[in-house]
Amino acid sequence: MLKPLRAHLHASRLGIRRQRDALILALFGMGGLAHAAPEAPAPAGQSALASPFASQQLIQAATRAGQRIVAVGDQGAVIYSDDEGKSFRQARQVPVRTMLNAVWFIDHLRGWAVGHRGVILATTDGGETWSLQRQDLKADQPLFSVYFKDKQEGWACGLWSLLLHTQDGGQHWSPVELPTVNGKRADRNLYSLFASPKGPLYVAAEQGKVLRSSDGGKTWDTLDTGSRASFWAGLSLADGSLIIGGLRGALYRSTDGGEHWSPLESKTLSSITSLTQGPDTIHATALDGVTLTSPDGQHFEAHQRPDRQTLTALIPRPQAAPLLFSREGVLPPEPARQGR
């Protein structure tokens, strides 16, 4: 049974199909605490609490803002490091106390974070202070991913085919109409936005599907990977090839813009939670302490930490091992292996 990753979505709000129910529980459960009672979300309007333990709680995503590392997670936590992860500070001002699922920076100052309650936050000072751009207290459709192509235009995606678009830096967000599925309203969960250097936009989704837009987000079509897995992470490589990863170690690659997909051997059954391209290596994180590495995006090697931590994100570092984030926050270096 999968260890859950995400938090605070009540079972009564989950979808109606059993597969979706299982997936949502895996994604939005209590961070691996399978037997813990769910916490009630903080009331709307509450800001994130200052805490000396902000870097030791569930971190969902991390990225770079220039040389700075910025990560987001539970209870509106935003932390950042200016020394390659040796130490972290907490953002001084975050106007929400809800789960933040993803973060994206367009340069060293300007970035966005998204999360539960349809929250979209923005920063113009490298993540030290944040302002609220959007929140939906009626629908509570969590947002799982955010991507900006420049300072003005961006997208955010989430539960039940929610796709939002802005052309003014996030001051206004509009829903995007997606293609129907067998004549029915689009209702797949959308997990990971990413873009190709060749132009198209992509969204890794559930049920083995990927959405693609070749006209700057105006229209979208649905691509079939040939898999039934839900894909939680997507990545476009510098050479234009695409990689997606997700449930039970599913890993697929396309070299023709998503028209055709081929399975890759991940050498793990742990669900893949993030994909990152470093200078010379492609990295992935997965549940149960598994990390994957590849020099070419075709052949992957798997390694499992002895502590089997639930891994959620990874930041490559020059002249140092990648920095890992998890259900327990920023991870220390892997425990030394004991000799026999």
Secondary structure in CASP SS format (residue, H / E / C, confidence):
PFRMAT SS
TARGET T0000
AUTHOR 0000-0000-0000
METHOD secondary structure of the structure
MODEL  1
M C 1.00
L C 1.00
K C 1.00
P C 1.00
L C 1.00
R C 1.00
A C 1.00
H C 1.00
L C 1.00
H C 1.00
A H 1.00
S H 1.00
R H 1.00
L C 1.00
G C 1.00
I C 1.00
R C 1.00
R H 1.00
Q H 1.00
R H 1.00
D H 1.00
A H 1.00
L H 1.00
I H 1.00
L H 1.00
A H 1.00
L H 1.00
F H 1.00
G C 1.00
M C 1.00
G C 1.00
G C 1.00
L C 1.00
A C 1.00
H C 1.00
A C 1.00
A C 1.00
P C 1.00
E C 1.00
A C 1.00
P C 1.00
A C 1.00
P C 1.00
A C 1.00
G C 1.00
Q C 1.00
S C 1.00
A C 1.00
L C 1.00
A C 1.00
S C 1.00
P C 1.00
F C 1.00
A H 1.00
S H 1.00
Q H 1.00
Q C 1.00
L C 1.00
I E 1.00
Q E 1.00
A E 1.00
A E 1.00
T E 1.00
R E 1.00
A E 1.00
G C 1.00
Q C 1.00
R E 1.00
I E 1.00
V E 1.00
A E 1.00
V E 1.00
G E 1.00
D H 1.00
Q H 1.00
G H 1.00
A C 1.00
V E 1.00
I E 1.00
Y E 1.00
S E 1.00
D C 1.00
D C 1.00
E C 1.00
G C 1.00
K C 1.00
S C 1.00
F C 1.00
R E 1.00
Q E 1.00
A C 1.00
R C 1.00
Q E 1.00
V C 1.00
P C 1.00
V C 1.00
R C 1.00
T C 1.00
M C 1.00
L E 1.00
N E 1.00
A E 1.00
V E 1.00
W E 1.00
F E 1.00
I C 1.00
D C 1.00
H C 1.00
L C 1.00
R C 1.00
G E 1.00
W E 1.00
A E 1.00
V E 1.00
G E 1.00
H H 1.00
R H 1.00
G H 1.00
V C 1.00
I E 1.00
L E 1.00
A E 1.00
T E 1.00
T C 1.00
D C 1.00
G C 1.00
G C 1.00
E C 1.00
T E 1.00
W C 1.00
S E 1.00
L E 1.00
Q E 1.00
R E 1.00
Q C 1.00
D C 1.00
L C 1.00
K C 1.00
A C 1.00
D C 1.00
Q C 1.00
P C 1.00
L E 1.00
F E 1.00
S E 1.00
V E 1.00
Y E 1.00
F E 1.00
K C 1.00
D C 1.00
K C 1.00
Q C 1.00
E C 1.00
G E 1.00
W E 1.00
A E 1.00
C E 1.00
G E 1.00
L H 1.00
W H 1.00
S H 1.00
L C 1.00
L E 1.00
L E 1.00
H E 1.00
T E 1.00
Q C 1.00
D C 1.00
G C 1.00
G C 1.00
Q C 1.00
H C 1.00
W C 1.00
S E 1.00
P E 1.00
V C 1.00
E C 1.00
L C 1.00
P C 1.00
T C 1.00
V E 1.00
N C 1.00
G C 1.00
K E 1.00
R C 1.00
A C 1.00
D C 1.00
R C 1.00
N C 1.00
L E 1.00
Y E 1.00
S E 1.00
L E 1.00
F E 1.00
A E 1.00
S C 1.00
P C 1.00
K C 1.00
G C 1.00
P C 1.00
L E 1.00
Y E 1.00
V E 1.00
A E 1.00
A E 1.00
E C 1.00
Q C 1.00
G C 1.00
K E 1.00
V E 1.00
L E 1.00
R E 1.00
S E 1.00
S C 1.00
D C 1.00
G C 1.00
G C 1.00
K C 1.00
T C 1.00
W C 1.00
D E 1.00
T E 1.00
L E 1.00
D E 1.00
T C 1.00
G C 1.00
S C 1.00
R C 1.00
A C 1.00
S C 1.00
F E 1.00
W E 1.00
A E 1.00
G E 1.00
L E 1.00
S E 1.00
L C 1.00
A C 1.00
D C 1.00
G C 1.00
S C 1.00
L E 1.00
I E 1.00
I E 1.00
G E 1.00
G E 1.00
L H 1.00
R H 1.00
G H 1.00
A C 1.00
L E 1.00
Y E 1.00
R E 1.00
S E 1.00
T C 1.00
D C 1.00
G C 1.00
G C 1.00
E C 1.00
H C 1.00
W C 1.00
S E 1.00
P E 1.00
L C 1.00
E C 1.00
S C 1.00
K C 1.00
T C 1.00
L C 1.00
S C 1.00
S C 1.00
I E 1.00
T E 1.00
S E 1.00
L E 1.00
T E 1.00
Q E 1.00
G C 1.00
P C 1.00
D C 1.00
T C 1.00
I E 1.00
H E 1.00
A E 1.00
T E 1.00
A E 1.00
L C 1.00
D C 1.00
G C 1.00
V E 1.00
T E 1.00
L E 1.00
T E 1.00
S E 1.00
P C 1.00
D C 1.00
G C 1.00
Q C 1.00
H C 1.00
F C 1.00
E E 1.00
A E 1.00
H E 1.00
Q E 1.00
R C 1.00
P C 1.00
D C 1.00
R C 1.00
Q C 1.00
T C 1.00
L E 1.00
T E 1.00
A E 1.00
L E 1.00
I E 1.00
P E 1.00
R E 1.00
P C 1.00
Q C 1.00
A E 1.00
A E 1.00
P E 1.00
L E 1.00
L E 1.00
F E 1.00
S E 1.00
R C 1.00
E C 1.00
G E 1.00
V E 1.00
L C 1.00
P C 1.00
P C 1.00
E C 1.00
P C 1.00
A C 1.00
R C 1.00
Q C 1.00
G C 1.00
R C 1.00
END
